[in-house]
Each structure stands twice: as structure tokens, then as C-alpha cells.
């Protein structure tokens, strides 16, 4: 009985660590996507300003 409880606790701890790692990777990926979006928006704004100053 004690061995089963210990195994359950260890298994739940392992699942928690996996979930935490997946969450961390998802947040990093989201931050990368947001950074890329901001870079594209900045480049677009630069092009718009550049075109306006030429006319």
C-alpha cells in the first residue's frame, strides 16, 4: 500500500514537472511570435514613414 502511494506521488510529481516544462516552452514560443509580430509592425511603420517623406 505504501509503495503504491509513493509511486502515485512520484508519478504525479513527474507529470507536474512535464506540464511545467510544456507551459514554459509554450510561453517562450508565444514570446517569440509576439517579438516577430512587433518587428514586422515596426518595419511596416518605417516603410510607411519612408514613403511619406519621399512625397
N, C-alpha and C positions, 0 to 999 in steps of 0.2 A: 504494500500500500504506500509506504513512504517512498519507495523507488518510483512508483507511478506519479506521485505528486511532484517529486523532484524533476522527473522527465517532463512533466507538464509545465512546470515553472521555467525550466531551461528552454523548452520549445517555444513558449510564449515570449520569453526574452529574446530568443533568436528572431522570431517573427517581428517583434518590435524593432530590433536593430535593422532588419531588412526594410521595413516600412520607413524608418527614419532616413535610411540611405536613399531610398527611392524618392522620398519627399525632397531631400537636399538636392539630388540630381535634377529633379523637375524644376526647382526654384532657380538653379543655375541656368538651365536651358531657357526658362522664361526670361531671365535677366539678359541672356544673350540675344534673344529675339527682340526684346524691348530696346536694347542698345542698337541693334541693326536698324530697327524702325526709326529711331531718333536720328541715326546717321543719314538715312535716306531722306528724312524730313529736312534735315539741315542742308543737305546737298541740293534738294529741291528749292529751298529758300534762297540759297546762294545763287542758283541759276536764275531764279525769278528776279532777284535784285540786280544781277548782272545784265539781264536783258532789259530791265527798266532803265538802267543807267546809260545804256547804249543808244536809246531812242530819244 
